[in-house]
Amino acid sequence: MVVMEELLERELQLGANGWLITLEKGWRWLQEIVRDMSLRLQAELEVEEGAIPLAGWLKDKSEDMLEIIWELEEGPDPRLDVCINWRRADGIMSVCKTLFNGGCDLCALLEDRLEGDIDGEEAHVATENERIWLQKIVRDMSLRLQMEPKVEGGAISLAGWLKEKSEDMLGIIWELEEGPDPRVDVCIDWRRANGIMSVCKTLFNEGRDLYALLEDRLEGVIDREDADMPI
């Protein structure tokens, strides 16, 4: 009987020590998260990282903090209460709550900052996507110029395709020239944005020249096809 009691007491003491270790791990983890958030707040966003991936990182860290504090607030197995050094445990828990509150404040500050940064990043992504689209249209026009119209498609079908591509180019360049929402101006890397815009204008001009060449060529082909049609 005495042996059983000793074993039980030892088991409870091990559990109590384990709970203190859990508290200390939570403390260190929260401390690390808060330190990282503080460093992020002081640092400028790096170009290769960008605001959008950083927002994902911030979300992960916020969820980590919540999981830690929820586990700690849930507390130990009630059977361990008599074996726990509550003075030490309460002291660690107090530090953890302070760290958690500090982390929440840092998270709010970073989120406020990122709102504008993400808008600026999305503006860059949108402009880059338009550049890629223009580049594809110009490439397709160049290839069409090198090819003879297929018999089954004919020049008339190709003329319809050319009209659609011309309208696509106009739609892209009009959207880009309209510019972003003025509220995100301060968040945009204008050197980068103006560089992409310059490329887009060059592509548009190239596409317009290709369009004129294709249109001139197609006029003659369409006239010949019309002449070959039986009356």
Secondary structure as UniProt FT lines:
FT   HELIX           2..42
FT   TURN            47..49
FT   HELIX           51..74
FT   HELIX           78..83
FT   HELIX           86..146
FT   TURN            151..153
FT   HELIX           154..178
FT   HELIX           182..187
FT   HELIX           190..228
//
